[in-house]
Amino acid sequence: MERKLAVILAGDVAGFSRLVAANEEETLATLAVYTATIGDLVAEHGGRIFGTAGDSVVAEFHSAVLAVRAAVAIQRALHRRNADLPADRRMEFRLGLNLGDVVVSGGDLLGDGVNVAARLQEVAQPAGICISGTVRDQIEGKLDFPITRLGERTLKNIPRPVLVHRVNWNREDPLETGALGGPLTLPDKPSIAVLPFVNMSDDPEQEFFADGLTEDIITALSLYRWFFVIARNSSFAYKGRAVDAKQIGRELGVRYIVEGSVRRSGTRIRVTGQLIEAETGVHLWAQRYDREISDIFAIQDELTQHVVGAIEPEIVIGESSRALLKTTDNLDAYECHMRGMWLHNLQDTSEHFTEAIAWHRRAIALDPDFSRAHMLLARSLYARCFHGFSTDVDRDSTELRAAAERAVALDDRDPYARYAMCLGNFVVQRATAALAEAQQAIDLTPNLAIAHMVLGWTRIFTGHFAQAQDPLHMALRLSPHDPLTYLILDRIALSHYHLGNYEEAAHYSERGLSLRRAYFNRVVFLASLGQLNRQDDARRLLPETLANVPADIEHYWKILTPYVHAGHYAHFRDGLSKAGFPVMG
């Protein structure tokens, strides 16, 4: 017999028979989604699933630290997904982990080490994690999750008592961190912001390249689940500003800052990067890269890995971050993509979107299999519609949905492509399908602020109003100085509106309007005023609202109100009617 030492994770669904008896098809469909999520997280943490039967799953890991991290990631992901289900349909896994000697039988593992893990999951509460004393010894001082000693337990068919501990995983609560005001507290994981790299080239036209490199580094770091990475939009709030590291750390609520510069000359490029501890201003790591421009992706990888290694060497990911997001070998296509991304992020005028869309199309023409070019084309087309600049929303909607579908087909592991597909589902009134894409985007990258934002959005249009607020608050914490804050506040207002909290809805609408007087923000504020019988205030806002109607108002209104239930849309229209606003559709 071949024997080895392994960490075993065993899990099954609490009350699975009850769920099946109540609704077999729906339960099995949910189980398929949840087991796929578990499989992805097990693989991400260096493990493999070697056994499944009915509602159970058994996996092995080589590291106790990664096994416990995987278990926590699984419970957090399933907790987020359960929020979209009725209370009596939620599927909660119990997880047990043990480190022990096992017998290898082909691809299967057998023996006492596996049996103890299976019995430990029986001790766990629904959505709970129990670990053996052997696992507890291995993770001592290496993880921050609180551990509660439950004492020695006699487990079924195990001839000796087993020391049992409970891992007190906690969902990340953005409100407790100060997402809506007050000082931002540090997350329970390494937190980092990447400031815009300075363009040191003689050519100011290369600004787009420096910005694009910064954005790619932020994306690569965001793929590390056990980092907390501030979104690009908030990092870029410091572009061109002389602010010391301590102030940035306080304002963004992070422990570490990455800054650097880019100099491009002909086919050569010089990139410098440095890692700073925000609280002390101490430089922890610095590196300079002098390479050919064709090595740009290797530079991104090396810089990212050096930053991660300097902060938390224990983090292990099986494949490089660059391998997770498919790029292009055509540097001309990549450069067109970066120019389009730069223009898309300006989001100031109709002309910016028109130019961005042209650059995305050019990148696709140079490399039709460049997934991220299709993704950004979809996002720019949607943004043009959302900001009211599109003169033909139906035309743009058709193209953006096709672009999003192509992006996902080329790289279904890209969270940004999933986000684009979420937008593509909005424009065809498929909010439930959009919900699945938003969840998938967060499963792939929990640091993606816009994915949390759009999850809150989809929950509103699928009728989960209270559950919508948590991801909206998380979006604000991941991006404390985001230019889209006005939109996030507007969605918080809309969720309160549908909960009947009209005063709260009006409050958040006004906060959003103070940042940007967007058309839909005004509309949500008007609906809230209507329900509060504040007709005088509504009358003062009506002329401004009616004077700023989007170009293709009929189709614009349709894509921005994709309610699943007609009654919820009727409730929204009721407030607008009371405010004296002419409702479309």
Buried (B, 14 or more C-beta within 10 A) or exposed (E): EEEEEBBBBBBBBBBBEEBBEEEEEEBEEBBEBBBEBBBBBBBBBBBEBBBEEEBBBBBBBBBBBBBBBBBBBBBBBBBBBBBBBEEEBBBBBBBBBBBBEBBBEEEEBEBBBBBBBBBBBEBBEEBBBBBBBBBBEBBEEEBEBEBEEBEEBEBEEBEEEBBBBBBEBEEBEBEEBBBBEEEBEBBEBBBBBBBBBBBBBEEEEBBBBBBBBBBBBBBBBBBBBBBBBBBBBBBBBBBEEEEEBBEBBEBBBBBBBBBBBBBBEEEEBBBBBBBBBBBEEEEEBEBEBEBEBEBBBBBBBBBBBBBBEBBEEEBEBEEBBBEBBBBBEBBEBBBBBBBBBBBBBEBEEBEBBEBBBBBBBBBBEBBEBBBBBBBBBBBBBBBBBBBBBBEEBBBBBBBBBBBBBBBBEBBEBBBBBBBBBBBBBBBBBBBEBBBBBBBBBBBBBBBBBBBBBBBBBBBBBBBBBEBBBBBBBBBBBBBBBBBBBBBBBBBBBBBBBBBEBBEBBBBBBBBBBEBBBBBBBBBBBBBBBBBBEBEEBBEEBBEEBEEEEBBBEEBBBBBBBBBBEEEBBEBBBBBBBBBEBEBBE
